[in-house]
Amino acid sequence: MRLVDVYRKNKSRYSKYIIMIKCGYFYEIYGEDAYIINKIFGYKVKNVGGMDRAGFPINSYNKVINRLNRIHINYYIIGGDKVKFKDNNYDKYMGCVYER
């Protein structure tokens, strides 16, 4: 199964979460989630195989997770942690994405 397919399958279950997939020495984020990560961290978004993608190296993991926790955005790391905030700000940041 391709990573994009893994993303889509999990995104359908966790629509208000940033879905992250560990791939070697990087974490990859796809679709609209890539633009949220771009808005928060400035990571570049690239279109690969018809799907928008952003990513960050594993040595930035703590920085990314700490910031997502601080601003209360739900996230799910495939094969790892799933964090859900009662006051999830996912939609707030998604709104910023559509303003671009």
PyMOL commands that set and color helices and strands:
alter all, ss='L'
color gray80, all
select helices_A, chain A and resi 3-13+31-41+58-70+90-98
alter helices_A, ss='H'
color red, helices_A
select strands_A, chain A and resi 18-23+26-30+46-48+51-57+75-77+82-83
alter strands_A, ss='S'
color yellow, strands_A
deselect
rebuild
show_as cartoon
